[in-house]
Amino acid sequence: MKKILIIDDEITLRETVAELLIVIGFNVFEAQNGEEGLKKVQEIKPNLIICDIMMPVLDGYGFMKAHMESEFSKIPVLLLSAKVEKEDKERGVKLGAKDYISKPFVFSELKKIVDYYLL
């Protein structure tokens, strides 16, 4: 079973996305900020990471920088954020994100992108 790590400080969104991904057959893990996310990546070695940008402790950009310098840099990251400016998307991709999903989003969009990277 493919493993997905969701890193987001917004509890309701994180849990809702996790539940929907579990229902369609993924093993899902959660972290509430980038620092916790980096630790979980080492522990569970997910197949895909979905990461918010605006979070306390370590934001999504800080997570991306550290992740891309780690031994787990081959694990694809999808950024999920309410930041919708072109510069934000470009910065995320420049840091190594595979895709950028703007909040709010339709779950079918997210599923299509997840399927692309995992199936």
C-alpha positions in Angstrom: 0.0 0.0 0.0 1.4 3.4 -1.0 2.2 5.8 1.8 1.3 9.5 1.8 2.5 12.1 4.3 0.3 15.2 4.7 2.0 18.2 6.4 -0.5 20.9 7.3 -1.1 22.9 10.5 -4.8 23.2 9.6 -6.2 20.2 11.5 -9.6 20.0 9.8 -8.2 20.1 6.3 -5.4 17.7 7.1 -7.7 15.2 8.7 -10.3 15.5 5.9 -7.8 15.0 3.1 -6.3 12.1 5.1 -9.7 10.4 5.5 -10.5 10.8 1.8 -7.1 9.3 0.8 -7.5 6.4 3.2 -10.9 5.6 1.7 -9.4 5.3 -1.8 -6.7 3.0 -0.6 -3.7 4.9 0.6 -1.8 4.6 3.9 -1.8 8.1 5.3 0.4 9.8 7.9 0.1 13.3 9.2 2.4 16.1 10.5 1.4 19.6 11.7 4.5 21.5 10.5 7.6 21.2 8.4 9.9 20.2 11.2 7.6 17.4 12.3 7.2 16.5 8.6 11.0 16.1 8.1 11.1 13.6 11.1 8.1 11.7 9.7 9.7 11.4 6.3 12.7 9.7 7.9 10.5 7.4 10.0 7.9 6.2 7.4 9.6 6.9 4.0 6.4 7.9 2.2 5.9 7.5 -1.5 4.5 11.0 -1.7 4.3 14.2 0.4 1.5 16.8 0.4 2.7 19.9 2.1 1.1 23.2 3.0 3.2 26.4 2.7 2.1 28.7 5.6 2.8 26.8 8.8 4.4 27.7 12.2 7.8 26.3 13.3 9.0 25.5 9.7 7.0 26.5 6.7 6.6 24.7 3.4 9.4 26.5 1.7 11.8 25.7 4.6 10.6 22.1 4.5 11.3 21.9 0.7 14.8 23.3 1.1 15.7 20.8 3.9 13.9 17.9 2.1 15.7 18.5 -1.2 19.0 18.4 0.6 18.2 15.2 2.4 18.7 11.5 1.4 14.9 11.4 0.7 14.9 14.1 -1.9 13.6 11.7 -4.5 10.2 11.5 -2.7 7.9 13.8 -4.7 6.3 16.8 -2.9 3.0 18.4 -3.8 2.6 21.9 -2.3 -1.0 22.7 -1.2 -1.6 26.4 -0.3 -3.9 29.3 -0.2 -1.0 31.4 -1.6 -2.0 31.7 -5.2 0.4 34.3 -6.6 2.5 33.3 -9.6 5.6 34.0 -7.6 4.6 31.6 -4.9 4.1 28.8 -7.4 7.4 29.5 -9.1 9.2 29.5 -5.8 7.7 26.2 -4.8 8.6 24.6 -8.2 12.1 26.1 -8.0 12.6 24.5 -4.6 11.7 21.1 -6.1 8.0 20.7 -5.7 6.4 18.5 -8.4 3.1 20.4 -8.4 1.3 23.2 -6.7 -2.4 22.9 -5.7 -4.3 26.0 -4.7 -6.7 26.0 -1.8 -9.6 25.7 -1.9 -9.5 22.7 -4.2 -11.7 20.0 -5.4 -10.7 16.5 -4.1 -11.0 15.0 -7.6 -8.2 17.4 -8.7 -6.0 16.3 -5.9 -6.7 12.6 -6.5 -5.8 13.0 -10.2 -2.4 14.5 -9.3 -1.8 12.0 -6.5 -2.6 9.1 -8.9 -0.3 10.6 -11.5 2.7 10.4 -9.1 1.8 7.1 -7.4 0.1 4.8 -10.0 
